[in-house]
Amino acid sequence: MINLNRDHGGPFFDDGASVPGFLLAAAEERPEHVVLRSGTDELTYAGLRDAVDRAASGLIAHGAVKGDRIALMLGHHLEHVIMFFAVMRVGAVLVPINVALKGPSLVYQLTHSAPGLVVADEGFADVLREPLAEARAAGAAARVIWRAEGAVPADGAILRDVLAGDPVGLPQLATMSYAPTDLRIILYTSGTTGLPKGVQMSDRMVQSSALSSIWLADITPGSVLHFWDPIYHVFGAEVLVLSLMVPVTLHMVPRFSASKFWSEVKDAGATHVHFVGGVLQLLLRQPDSALDRTHGARIAWGGGCVPDVWRAFEDRFGTAIREGYGMTETSSFSTINSEEVFGSIGRAVDYFEVEIRTEDGRAAAPGTRGEICVRGLEPGVVTSGYYNNPEATERTLVDGWLLTGDIGVMDANGFISYKGRKKDSLRRRGENISAFEVERVINDHPEVAESALIGVKNEFGDEDLKLFVRRTEGSTLSGKALLDWCVDVMPKFQIPRLVRFVDNFQKTPTQRIQKQHLSTALDDADFDAEAG
């Protein structure tokens, strides 16, 4: 096992430890501990191990081999959990597929990863038909196992048969060995500006993602976690793995629901809740309720909590915010703020070194903006690169450091404040403008639900600011009224020229707006300040 105790100073990882090994050890040491609840169903450690072994043996019978890629496009249910661990138990490589994908995005991921097997809910049969055909035409085997009750496409097997197991695979499982360098997951990051990249996550990286969450959230034996996080995202993966490292119980719900959230938490007896992106804002927008202070959760941990939301959330719900920062490429969290320093993404996790660098590549002085750069202090905690993408790997991994593309400021005590994406920095009439900072101010307007700022080329070849806004329900806010409001709260050079109102934004699983889908046209705005 790995060392969960931060006080011993490291090293924290054991070369004999592995995620499949955690499951086997947990089932041996605490067979009757309930690790998962979903509705009226429960799985103990022993029950989970047995279900995973049956499924793994079934996968072997369907041709799965160590090192093979297996894509999962499944909803948030117990069978997904079982298959998540079964793929690892076989020694295969998991390719999680976002269930919202369709069309070219889905074609790209299936073609690029070229899985031997695809396991999917039958509800995605129509969405998958053409992408599967294109992936096969490009050389992928892509044999399908459908989670279905009735008839399925003729080329598919049925998941319930796989879950029932097949004795043919048992001898292979009995002799299976695992190493921390084994590739466990290829997780495609949902890009906000371009094509997704397949982050290669080793077994050690998956362990690391779980360990940093345990430290950040102060997760201890007996904790109960409200588990809504998509398993196709690194946040969902780390929650599943940490549940094998510490005897906790995951209370699984089908999806995130802002209106049901606190009642689910209370019914589960949850001590911890997990957040990403705009989740906290969505909860704050719910009507006041008696549950606001009686839900029982003591810690909310995750990433993406801006200072204005931080105080409002703690004051209203009485739940402590534990903020962290990282990327899939750095095992999820590379900084954690377990000390609850307001507004900070924290300090470097014990087995990482984090540095702020100026544009000339030198370490920035305390209080100076620069790019957040990360390197591992123990082997294997940073990705080895992007799957089948050496160009992107070369740009991101430089001299042992991972260049995040994010901007931050570090104080004299090592605490970092997040300042937005480097690529989301705009230049207008000689002034550098952070889209992150403009959006923070705009989102404070009482009739703005969320916003996104991009730069667009104007008639003179310069860059103007175009703001996309989703208004609060029932709002009739005009573009002119919004920009008039901006005059008193931001510098003139930050005030957008163009405003376009939208009903919804296309987003990543962490609720980050995908700006590559926003129109860069000058003539489709609802308001143009230069036209009056």
SEFIVEX-508749 format. One record per residue (C-alpha): residue number from 1; residue in one letter; z, y, x. Coordinates in Angstrom, 3 decimals, padded with zeros to 6 digits, always signed. Layout:
N
NODE    i  aa        pz        py        px
NODE  NUM   a         Z         Y         X
...
END
This chain:
532
NODE    i  aa        pz        py        px
NODE    1   m  +000.000  +000.000  +000.000
NODE    2   i  -000.145  +003.653  +000.990
NODE    3   n  +002.826  +005.911  +001.612
NODE    4   l  +003.600  +008.069  -001.422
NODE    5   n  +006.376  +009.964  +000.351
NODE    6   r  +005.196  +013.326  +001.705
NODE    7   d  +008.389  +013.819  +003.725
NODE    8   h  +007.568  +011.090  +006.248
NODE    9   g  +004.730  +013.215  +007.634
NODE   10   g  +001.948  +010.632  +007.715
NODE   11   p  -000.204  +008.812  +008.307
NODE   12   f  -000.372  +008.247  +004.564
NODE   13   f  -003.068  +005.576  +004.294
NODE   14   d  -002.938  +001.907  +005.208
NODE   15   d  -006.125  +000.244  +006.448
NODE   16   g  -005.177  -002.851  +004.466
NODE   17   a  -004.937  -000.965  +001.165
NODE   18   s  -007.708  -000.844  -001.445
NODE   19   v  -008.111  +000.086  -005.093
NODE   20   p  -008.768  -003.543  -006.165
NODE   21   g  -005.725  -004.512  -004.100
NODE   22   f  -003.567  -001.986  -005.989
NODE   23   l  -004.400  -003.711  -009.269
NODE   24   l  -003.579  -007.169  -007.932
NODE   25   a  -000.299  -005.940  -006.430
NODE   26   a  +000.769  -004.083  -009.597
NODE   27   a  +000.124  -007.172  -011.731
NODE   28   e  +002.156  -009.301  -009.317
NODE   29   e  +005.096  -006.897  -009.024
NODE   30   r  +005.308  -005.548  -012.613
NODE   31   p  +003.285  -007.890  -014.841
NODE   32   e  +004.835  -006.705  -018.139
NODE   33   h  +004.612  -002.955  -017.504
NODE   34   v  +002.385  -001.274  -020.120
NODE   35   v  -000.120  +000.801  -018.162
NODE   36   l  -002.554  +001.700  -020.968
NODE   37   r  -002.214  +002.501  -024.648
NODE   38   s  -005.180  +003.212  -026.901
NODE   39   g  -004.454  +003.440  -030.603
NODE   40   t  -002.536  +000.257  -031.414
NODE   41   d  -003.875  -001.586  -028.351
NODE   42   e  -001.892  -001.979  -025.134
NODE   43   l  -002.644  -003.387  -021.714
NODE   44   t  +000.015  -004.453  -019.233
NODE   45   y  -000.691  -004.645  -015.514
NODE   46   a  -001.092  -008.417  -015.845
NODE   47   g  -003.278  -008.036  -018.917
NODE   48   l  -005.471  -005.480  -017.154
NODE   49   r  -005.829  -007.709  -014.087
NODE   50   d  -006.813  -010.699  -016.210
NODE   51   a  -009.324  -008.657  -018.230
NODE   52   v  -010.810  -007.185  -015.050
NODE   53   d  -011.114  -010.596  -013.392
NODE   54   r  -012.883  -012.036  -016.440
NODE   55   a  -015.258  -009.077  -016.561
NODE   56   a  -015.885  -009.243  -012.813
NODE   57   s  -016.707  -012.943  -013.053
NODE   58   g  -019.045  -012.134  -015.941
NODE   59   l  -020.781  -009.464  -013.854
NODE   60   i  -021.317  -011.952  -011.044
NODE   61   a  -022.867  -014.351  -013.552
NODE   62   h  -025.275  -011.537  -014.497
NODE   63   g  -026.344  -011.051  -010.902
NODE   64   a  -023.880  -008.485  -009.545
NODE   65   v  -023.282  -008.736  -005.804
NODE   66   k  -021.139  -006.835  -003.332
NODE   67   g  -022.725  -003.502  -002.491
NODE   68   d  -024.953  -003.507  -005.587
NODE   69   r  -025.048  -000.331  -007.688
NODE   70   i  -023.884  -000.636  -011.300
NODE   71   a  -024.232  +002.320  -013.671
NODE   72   l  -021.793  +002.789  -016.559
NODE   73   m  -022.692  +004.960  -019.563
NODE   74   l  -019.707  +004.305  -021.773
NODE   75   g  -017.408  +006.285  -024.029
NODE   76   h  -013.694  +006.771  -023.490
NODE   77   h  -012.314  +003.372  -024.493
NODE   78   l  -010.490  +000.379  -023.008
NODE   79   e  -013.682  -001.511  -022.235
NODE   80   h  -014.730  +001.379  -020.016
NODE   81   v  -011.464  +001.124  -018.082
NODE   82   i  -011.925  -002.626  -017.651
NODE   83   m  -015.503  -002.205  -016.432
NODE   84   f  -014.491  +000.622  -014.070
NODE   85   f  -012.156  -001.739  -012.227
NODE   86   a  -014.387  -004.808  -012.654
NODE   87   v  -017.234  -003.134  -010.748
NODE   88   m  -014.821  -002.419  -007.891
NODE   89   r  -013.364  -005.941  -008.078
NODE   90   v  -016.859  -007.339  -007.493
NODE   91   g  -017.222  -005.038  -004.500
NODE   92   a  -020.130  -003.264  -006.184
NODE   93   v  -020.705  +000.489  -006.261
NODE   94   l  -019.936  +002.350  -009.475
NODE   95   v  -022.455  +004.951  -010.683
NODE   96   p  -020.758  +006.842  -013.533
NODE   97   i  -023.160  +008.443  -016.023
NODE   98   n  -022.162  +011.491  -018.047
NODE   99   v  -022.550  +010.444  -021.695
NODE  100   a  -024.035  +013.852  -022.558
NODE  101   l  -027.039  +013.322  -020.277
NODE  102   k  -030.514  +012.854  -021.694
NODE  103   g  -034.116  +013.444  -020.738
NODE  104   p  -035.014  +014.506  -017.170
NODE  105   s  -031.376  +014.660  -016.010
NODE  106   l  -030.790  +011.048  -017.018
NODE  107   v  -034.136  +009.960  -015.565
NODE  108   y  -033.220  +011.579  -012.255
NODE  109   q  -029.840  +009.878  -011.883
NODE  110   l  -031.066  +006.411  -012.861
NODE  111   t  -034.165  +006.688  -010.700
NODE  112   h  -032.304  +008.117  -007.719
NODE  113   s  -029.423  +005.622  -007.794
NODE  114   a  -031.668  +002.651  -008.730
NODE  115   p  -028.892  +000.480  -010.239
NODE  116   g  -029.221  -003.270  -010.520
NODE  117   l  -027.185  -003.284  -013.734
NODE  118   v  -026.527  -000.669  -016.412
NODE  119   v  -023.618  -001.080  -018.838
NODE  120   a  -023.891  +001.167  -021.889
NODE  121   d  -022.663  +001.735  -025.416
NODE  122   e  -025.312  +000.798  -027.988
NODE  123   g  -025.211  +004.363  -029.302
NODE  124   f  -027.100  +005.444  -026.175
NODE  125   a  -029.954  +002.955  -026.642
NODE  126   d  -032.469  +005.567  -027.821
NODE  127   v  -031.441  +008.073  -025.138
NODE  128   l  -031.756  +005.414  -022.424
NODE  129   r  -035.068  +003.875  -023.461
NODE  130   e  -037.449  +006.124  -021.507
NODE  131   p  -035.138  +006.792  -018.523
NODE  132   l  -034.683  +003.032  -018.055
NODE  133   a  -038.426  +002.489  -018.180
NODE  134   e  -038.974  +005.186  -015.547
NODE  135   a  -036.199  +003.819  -013.329
NODE  136   r  -037.717  +000.338  -013.487
NODE  137   a  -041.142  +001.719  -012.730
NODE  138   a  -039.625  +003.330  -009.637
NODE  139   g  -038.215  -000.006  -008.460
NODE  140   a  -034.749  -000.281  -010.024
NODE  141   a  -033.844  -003.604  -011.642
NODE  142   a  -031.706  -001.778  -014.238
NODE  143   r  -030.855  -004.839  -016.317
NODE  144   v  -028.780  -003.671  -019.303
NODE  145   i  -025.493  -004.952  -020.692
NODE  146   w  -024.878  -003.361  -024.098
NODE  147   r  -021.507  -002.746  -025.686
NODE  148   a  -022.640  -003.622  -029.183
NODE  149   e  -021.466  -005.289  -032.351
NODE  150   g  -024.841  -006.365  -033.675
NODE  151   a  -028.415  -006.553  -032.489
NODE  152   v  -029.356  -004.832  -029.243
NODE  153   p  -032.676  -004.215  -027.486
NODE  154   a  -034.342  -007.478  -026.518
NODE  155   d  -033.940  -006.916  -022.779
NODE  156   g  -030.165  -006.660  -022.874
NODE  157   a  -027.042  -008.816  -022.667
NODE  158   i  -023.890  -008.136  -024.682
NODE  159   l  -020.736  -006.772  -023.086
NODE  160   r  -018.344  -008.925  -025.065
NODE  161   d  -019.888  -011.976  -023.377
NODE  162   v  -019.335  -010.392  -019.962
NODE  163   l  -015.731  -009.494  -020.858
NODE  164   a  -015.124  -013.094  -021.881
NODE  165   g  -015.805  -014.125  -018.292
NODE  166   d  -017.797  -016.911  -016.711
NODE  167   p  -016.276  -019.512  -014.379
NODE  168   v  -019.247  -019.226  -012.015
NODE  169   g  -017.848  -016.047  -010.529
NODE  170   l  -014.238  -017.127  -009.989
NODE  171   p  -014.663  -018.737  -006.538
NODE  172   q  -016.342  -015.575  -005.252
NODE  173   l  -013.511  -013.381  -006.573
NODE  174   a  -010.912  -015.597  -004.917
NODE  175   t  -012.373  -014.878  -001.485
NODE  176   m  -013.305  -011.217  -002.015
NODE  177   s  -012.166  -008.797  +000.702
NODE  178   y  -012.084  -005.008  +000.643
NODE  179   a  -011.995  -002.241  +003.231
NODE  180   p  -011.155  +001.471  +003.002
NODE  181   t  -014.677  +002.278  +004.205
NODE  182   d  -016.317  +000.374  +001.332
NODE  183   l  -018.477  +002.590  -000.853
NODE  184   r  -016.802  +002.539  -004.266
NODE  185   i  -018.493  +005.311  -006.278
NODE  186   i  -021.650  +007.398  -006.191
NODE  187   l  -020.643  +010.309  -008.387
NODE  188   y  -023.318  +012.815  -009.267
NODE  189   t  -021.936  +016.328  -009.274
NODE  190   s  -023.123  +018.274  -012.280
NODE  191   g  -024.722  +021.150  -010.478
NODE  192   t  -024.404  +024.709  -011.768
NODE  193   t  -027.478  +025.932  -009.881
NODE  194   g  -029.725  +022.933  -009.130
NODE  195   l  -030.225  +019.178  -009.147
NODE  196   p  -027.047  +017.075  -008.953
NODE  197   k  -026.155  +015.358  -005.680
NODE  198   g  -024.740  +011.849  -005.478
NODE  199   v  -021.405  +012.153  -003.688
NODE  200   q  -020.542  +008.943  -001.835
NODE  201   m  -016.868  +008.141  -002.412
NODE  202   s  -015.296  +005.471  -000.238
NODE  203   d  -012.289  +003.394  -001.278
NODE  204   r  -010.162  +005.681  +000.901
NODE  205   m  -011.470  +008.753  -000.935
NODE  206   v  -010.611  +007.242  -004.318
NODE  207   q  -007.098  +006.502  -003.047
NODE  208   s  -006.836  +010.066  -001.743
NODE  209   s  -007.843  +011.599  -005.077
NODE  210   a  -005.020  +009.718  -006.770
NODE  211   l  -002.394  +010.467  -004.124
NODE  212   s  -002.962  +014.233  -004.209
NODE  213   s  -002.601  +014.185  -008.006
NODE  214   i  +000.685  +012.291  -007.724
NODE  215   w  +002.022  +014.946  -005.360
NODE  216   l  +000.650  +017.911  -007.264
NODE  217   a  +001.945  +016.824  -010.662
NODE  218   d  +005.204  +015.248  -009.446
NODE  219   i  +004.288  +011.967  -011.119
NODE  220   t  +007.123  +009.457  -010.941
NODE  221   p  +007.806  +005.969  -012.318
NODE  222   g  +008.036  +006.148  -016.094
NODE  223   s  +005.840  +009.233  -016.491
NODE  224   v  +003.514  +009.180  -019.501
NODE  225   l  +000.127  +010.846  -019.121
NODE  226   h  -002.043  +012.108  -021.958
NODE  227   f  -005.380  +010.608  -020.895
NODE  228   w  -008.468  +012.310  -022.294
NODE  229   d  -010.282  +012.875  -018.978
NODE  230   p  -013.832  +011.469  -018.862
NODE  231   i  -013.957  +008.399  -016.627
NODE  232   y  -017.418  +009.454  -015.461
NODE  233   h  -015.763  +012.436  -013.736
NODE  234   v  -013.584  +012.309  -010.609
NODE  235   f  -010.614  +013.576  -012.648
NODE  236   g  -010.768  +010.520  -014.893
NODE  237   a  -011.190  +008.182  -011.931
NODE  238   e  -008.160  +009.581  -010.115
NODE  239   v  -005.950  +009.221  -013.204
NODE  240   l  -006.904  +005.564  -013.567
NODE  241   v  -006.216  +004.816  -009.907
NODE  242   l  -002.905  +006.684  -009.724
NODE  243   s  -001.697  +004.553  -012.636
NODE  244   l  -001.874  +001.542  -010.281
NODE  245   m  +000.004  +003.327  -007.507
NODE  246   v  +002.923  +004.545  -009.639
NODE  247   p  +004.159  +002.604  -012.701
NODE  248   v  +003.190  +005.127  -015.380
NODE  249   t  +001.652  +004.754  -018.824
NODE  250   l  -001.673  +006.322  -019.779
NODE  251   h  -001.952  +007.253  -023.450
NODE  252   m  -005.704  +007.111  -024.018
NODE  253   v  -007.433  +009.217  -026.676
NODE  254   p  -011.178  +009.104  -027.442
NODE  255   r  -011.934  +012.651  -026.295
NODE  256   f  -010.444  +016.082  -025.707
NODE  257   s  -009.526  +017.798  -028.970
NODE  258   a  -007.965  +021.259  -028.852
NODE  259   s  -006.769  +021.013  -032.467
NODE  260   k  -005.147  +017.568  -032.025
NODE  261   f  -004.009  +017.990  -028.438
NODE  262   w  -000.314  +018.779  -028.850
NODE  263   s  +000.214  +016.333  -031.713
NODE  264   e  -001.325  +013.602  -029.528
NODE  265   v  +000.934  +014.614  -026.649
NODE  266   k  +004.057  +014.510  -028.794
NODE  267   d  +003.162  +011.213  -030.460
NODE  268   a  +002.583  +009.674  -027.023
NODE  269   g  +005.833  +010.994  -025.576
NODE  270   a  +003.653  +012.401  -022.774
NODE  271   t  +005.371  +014.093  -019.857
NODE  272   h  +002.137  +015.277  -018.186
NODE  273   v  -001.144  +016.780  -019.349
NODE  274   h  -004.281  +017.268  -017.275
NODE  275   f  -006.636  +020.255  -017.400
NODE  276   v  -009.979  +021.276  -015.967
NODE  277   g  -012.220  +024.275  -016.422
NODE  278   g  -011.720  +026.008  -019.768
NODE  279   v  -009.314  +023.510  -021.358
NODE  280   l  -006.270  +025.812  -021.148
NODE  281   q  -008.192  +028.698  -022.707
NODE  282   l  -009.236  +026.462  -025.597
NODE  283   l  -005.606  +025.495  -026.207
NODE  284   l  -004.495  +029.134  -026.132
NODE  285   r  -007.058  +029.965  -028.809
NODE  286   q  -005.492  +027.515  -031.270
NODE  287   p  -003.266  +028.918  -034.062
NODE  288   d  +000.450  +029.161  -033.331
NODE  289   s  +002.311  +025.987  -034.234
NODE  290   a  +005.811  +024.536  -034.178
NODE  291   l  +004.394  +022.019  -031.687
NODE  292   d  +003.861  +024.792  -029.134
NODE  293   r  +007.439  +024.313  -027.920
NODE  294   t  +008.288  +020.822  -029.158
NODE  295   h  +005.474  +018.720  -027.652
NODE  296   g  +007.610  +017.489  -024.723
NODE  297   a  +005.116  +017.788  -021.833
NODE  298   r  +006.750  +019.333  -018.777
NODE  299   i  +003.803  +019.678  -016.354
NODE  300   a  +000.123  +020.574  -016.739
NODE  301   w  -001.852  +019.822  -013.586
NODE  302   g  -005.455  +020.340  -012.653
NODE  303   g  -007.873  +022.983  -011.419
NODE  304   g  -009.479  +026.149  -012.729
NODE  305   c  -006.501  +028.077  -014.142
NODE  306   v  -007.056  +031.811  -013.642
NODE  307   p  -003.964  +034.060  -013.355
NODE  308   d  -004.260  +035.626  -016.821
NODE  309   v  -004.300  +032.210  -018.460
NODE  310   w  -001.518  +030.890  -016.207
NODE  311   r  +001.219  +033.189  -017.496
NODE  312   a  +000.045  +033.061  -021.102
NODE  313   f  +000.024  +029.260  -021.103
NODE  314   e  +003.462  +028.858  -019.542
NODE  315   d  +004.986  +031.520  -021.800
NODE  316   r  +003.585  +030.020  -024.989
NODE  317   f  +003.855  +026.281  -024.329
NODE  318   g  +006.769  +026.077  -021.874
NODE  319   t  +004.797  +023.745  -019.614
NODE  320   a  +004.661  +024.404  -015.860
NODE  321   i  +001.212  +024.935  -014.347
NODE  322   r  +000.424  +022.968  -011.189
NODE  323   e  -002.850  +024.278  -009.823
NODE  324   g  -005.026  +022.592  -007.218
NODE  325   y  -008.485  +023.001  -005.770
NODE  326   g  -011.140  +020.749  -004.362
NODE  327   m  -014.436  +019.008  -004.828
NODE  328   t  -015.561  +015.450  -005.372
NODE  329   e  -016.721  +015.651  -001.740
NODE  330   t  -013.101  +016.129  -000.578
NODE  331   s  -011.498  +013.432  -002.733
NODE  332   s  -010.959  +015.874  -005.598
NODE  333   f  -007.950  +017.921  -004.420
NODE  334   s  -007.939  +019.372  -000.912
NODE  335   t  -005.307  +022.031  -001.706
NODE  336   i  -002.353  +021.720  -004.072
NODE  337   n  +000.176  +024.230  -005.325
NODE  338   s  +003.206  +022.051  -005.983
NODE  339   e  +005.466  +025.053  -005.222
NODE  340   e  +004.084  +026.860  -008.321
NODE  341   v  +003.164  +030.021  -006.412
NODE  342   f  +001.603  +032.154  -009.130
NODE  343   g  -002.148  +032.603  -008.978
NODE  344   s  -002.713  +030.396  -005.931
NODE  345   i  -004.694  +027.183  -005.552
NODE  346   g  -002.057  +026.171  -003.002
NODE  347   r  -002.059  +025.005  +000.567
NODE  348   a  -003.898  +022.212  +002.319
NODE  349   v  -003.000  +018.678  +001.244
NODE  350   d  -001.094  +017.010  +004.099
NODE  351   y  -004.044  +014.947  +005.339
NODE  352   f  -006.550  +017.837  +005.228
NODE  353   e  -007.073  +020.945  +007.294
NODE  354   v  -008.371  +023.934  +005.335
NODE  355   e  -009.773  +027.049  +006.956
NODE  356   i  -011.221  +030.314  +005.628
NODE  357   r  -014.294  +031.352  +007.623
NODE  358   t  -016.130  +034.653  +007.817
NODE  359   e  -019.924  +034.854  +007.625
NODE  360   d  -020.207  +034.495  +011.411
NODE  361   g  -018.364  +031.168  +011.262
NODE  362   r  -015.040  +032.333  +012.710
NODE  363   a  -011.602  +031.727  +011.191
NODE  364   a  -010.738  +034.658  +008.934
NODE  365   a  -007.566  +036.662  +009.421
NODE  366   p  -004.915  +036.382  +006.676
NODE  367   g  -005.969  +038.428  +003.658
NODE  368   t  -009.669  +038.336  +004.566
NODE  369   r  -012.301  +036.797  +002.314
NODE  370   g  -014.374  +033.908  +003.571
NODE  371   e  -015.780  +030.472  +002.817
NODE  372   i  -013.303  +027.661  +002.200
NODE  373   c  -013.956  +024.884  +004.751
NODE  374   v  -012.262  +021.482  +004.803
NODE  375   r  -011.918  +018.596  +007.246
NODE  376   g  -009.930  +015.389  +007.108
NODE  377   l  -006.941  +014.691  +009.335
NODE  378   e  -007.065  +010.990  +008.468
NODE  379   p  -010.261  +008.892  +008.491
NODE  380   g  -012.370  +008.634  +005.370
NODE  381   v  -010.871  +011.298  +003.111
NODE  382   v  -014.045  +013.434  +003.150
NODE  383   t  -017.401  +012.111  +001.941
NODE  384   s  -019.790  +010.670  +004.492
NODE  385   g  -022.559  +012.526  +002.683
NODE  386   y  -024.818  +012.548  -000.351
NODE  387   y  -026.618  +009.375  -001.385
NODE  388   n  -030.250  +009.384  -000.241
NODE  389   n  -030.096  +013.126  +000.473
NODE  390   p  -029.862  +013.765  +004.227
NODE  391   e  -030.943  +017.395  +003.907
NODE  392   a  -028.070  +018.307  +001.577
NODE  393   t  -025.679  +016.281  +003.732
NODE  394   e  -026.721  +018.172  +006.850
NODE  395   r  -026.207  +021.537  +005.129
NODE  396   t  -022.749  +020.598  +003.836
NODE  397   l  -021.191  +018.630  +006.714
NODE  398   v  -021.213  +020.675  +009.922
NODE  399   d  -019.327  +019.691  +013.088
NODE  400   g  -016.803  +017.604  +011.168
NODE  401   w  -016.161  +020.298  +008.544
NODE  402   l  -017.250  +020.309  +004.922
NODE  403   l  -018.546  +023.721  +003.868
NODE  404   t  -017.533  +024.093  +000.221
NODE  405   g  -019.606  +027.123  -000.740
NODE  406   d  -016.482  +028.603  -002.354
NODE  407   i  -014.851  +031.894  -001.410
NODE  408   g  -011.123  +032.278  -000.882
NODE  409   v  -008.417  +034.361  +000.758
NODE  410   m  -005.518  +032.776  +002.654
NODE  411   d  -002.188  +034.538  +003.122
NODE  412   a  +000.089  +034.295  +006.153
NODE  413   n  +001.869  +031.261  +004.642
NODE  414   g  -001.314  +029.287  +004.105
NODE  415   f  -001.540  +029.836  +000.341
NODE  416   i  -005.107  +030.395  -000.857
NODE  417   s  -006.468  +032.472  -003.723
NODE  418   y  -009.817  +031.391  -005.150
NODE  419   k  -012.472  +034.123  -005.415
NODE  420   g  -015.532  +032.337  -006.779
NODE  421   r  -018.685  +030.620  -005.572
NODE  422   k  -020.505  +031.902  -002.509
NODE  423   k  -023.849  +031.307  -004.255
NODE  424   d  -022.490  +033.165  -007.280
NODE  425   s  -022.219  +036.354  -005.291
NODE  426   l  -024.795  +038.901  -006.401
NODE  427   r  -026.130  +041.971  -004.618
NODE  428   r  -027.021  +045.044  -006.629
NODE  429   r  -028.118  +048.325  -005.053
NODE  430   g  -026.386  +047.494  -001.806
NODE  431   e  -023.134  +046.322  -003.414
NODE  432   n  -021.894  +042.711  -003.265
NODE  433   i  -020.649  +041.590  -006.666
NODE  434   s  -018.642  +038.463  -007.477
NODE  435   a  -019.808  +036.951  -010.759
NODE  436   f  -016.432  +035.240  -011.004
NODE  437   e  -014.562  +038.561  -010.989
NODE  438   v  -016.884  +040.216  -013.517
NODE  439   e  -016.609  +037.245  -015.873
NODE  440   r  -012.805  +037.298  -015.612
NODE  441   v  -012.734  +040.891  -016.841
NODE  442   i  -015.327  +040.355  -019.570
NODE  443   n  -013.416  +037.321  -020.860
NODE  444   d  -010.397  +039.555  -021.454
NODE  445   h  -012.263  +041.311  -024.261
NODE  446   p  -010.683  +040.133  -027.538
NODE  447   e  -014.065  +039.288  -029.080
NODE  448   v  -015.435  +037.357  -026.077
NODE  449   a  -014.886  +033.599  -026.025
NODE  450   e  -016.615  +033.074  -022.661
NODE  451   s  -019.285  +034.645  -020.503
NODE  452   a  -021.645  +034.031  -017.600
NODE  453   l  -023.204  +036.572  -015.233
NODE  454   i  -026.414  +036.046  -013.290
NODE  455   g  -028.720  +038.214  -011.209
NODE  456   v  -032.304  +038.808  -012.370
NODE  457   k  -035.175  +040.495  -010.564
NODE  458   n  -036.064  +043.800  -012.177
NODE  459   e  -039.330  +045.700  -012.333
NODE  460   f  -038.713  +047.191  -008.873
NODE  461   g  -037.904  +043.944  -007.056
NODE  462   d  -034.180  +044.741  -007.002
NODE  463   e  -031.513  +042.647  -008.728
NODE  464   d  -029.940  +043.588  -012.035
NODE  465   l  -026.986  +041.972  -013.745
NODE  466   k  -027.563  +039.938  -016.888
NODE  467   l  -024.553  +038.904  -018.928
NODE  468   f  -024.519  +035.990  -021.367
NODE  469   v  -021.720  +036.065  -023.939
NODE  470   r  -020.413  +033.649  -026.523
NODE  471   r  -018.482  +035.710  -029.041
NODE  472   t  -015.343  +034.604  -030.844
NODE  473   e  -015.855  +033.163  -034.312
NODE  474   g  -016.778  +035.841  -036.838
NODE  475   s  -017.282  +038.564  -034.230
NODE  476   t  -020.127  +041.060  -034.595
NODE  477   l  -019.546  +042.645  -031.180
NODE  478   s  -022.654  +044.472  -029.970
NODE  479   g  -023.951  +044.661  -026.429
NODE  480   k  -023.525  +048.430  -026.353
NODE  481   a  -019.919  +048.217  -027.560
NODE  482   l  -019.118  +045.620  -024.908
NODE  483   l  -020.607  +047.670  -022.064
NODE  484   d  -018.866  +050.822  -023.328
NODE  485   w  -015.595  +048.854  -023.114
NODE  486   c  -016.443  +047.868  -019.534
NODE  487   v  -016.503  +051.492  -018.392
NODE  488   d  -012.705  +051.691  -018.399
NODE  489   v  -012.000  +048.291  -016.815
NODE  490   m  -014.504  +047.785  -013.973
NODE  491   p  -016.414  +049.780  -011.359
NODE  492   k  -019.775  +051.150  -012.469
NODE  493   f  -021.711  +048.930  -010.055
NODE  494   q  -020.214  +045.813  -011.706
NODE  495   i  -021.257  +046.752  -015.257
NODE  496   p  -024.223  +044.625  -016.379
NODE  497   r  -027.513  +046.105  -017.478
NODE  498   l  -028.496  +043.300  -019.868
NODE  499   v  -026.453  +041.480  -022.515
NODE  500   r  -027.572  +038.377  -024.384
NODE  501   f  -025.430  +036.627  -026.973
NODE  502   v  -025.491  +032.816  -027.193
NODE  503   d  -024.003  +030.259  -029.566
NODE  504   n  -023.139  +027.783  -026.810
NODE  505   f  -023.438  +027.192  -023.072
NODE  506   q  -024.666  +024.036  -021.394
NODE  507   k  -021.755  +022.826  -019.244
NODE  508   t  -020.605  +020.327  -016.664
NODE  509   p  -017.904  +017.743  -017.546
NODE  510   t  -015.326  +020.180  -016.130
NODE  511   q  -016.521  +022.833  -018.577
NODE  512   r  -018.248  +024.940  -015.926
NODE  513   i  -021.280  +026.769  -017.260
NODE  514   q  -024.555  +025.483  -015.794
NODE  515   k  -026.199  +028.747  -014.900
NODE  516   q  -029.497  +027.167  -013.891
NODE  517   h  -030.243  +026.827  -017.616
NODE  518   l  -029.786  +030.551  -018.344
NODE  519   s  -032.884  +032.680  -018.835
NODE  520   t  -033.787  +035.080  -016.016
NODE  521   a  -036.195  +037.054  -018.214
NODE  522   l  -035.799  +040.787  -018.657
NODE  523   d  -037.257  +040.932  -022.152
NODE  524   d  -035.037  +038.543  -024.145
NODE  525   a  -031.742  +040.440  -024.006
NODE  526   d  -029.984  +041.645  -027.140
NODE  527   f  -029.130  +044.885  -025.353
NODE  528   d  -030.625  +046.668  -022.336
NODE  529   a  -028.513  +049.552  -021.067
NODE  530   e  -031.536  +051.215  -019.487
NODE  531   a  -033.431  +051.156  -022.769
NODE  532   g  -030.424  +052.464  -024.669
END
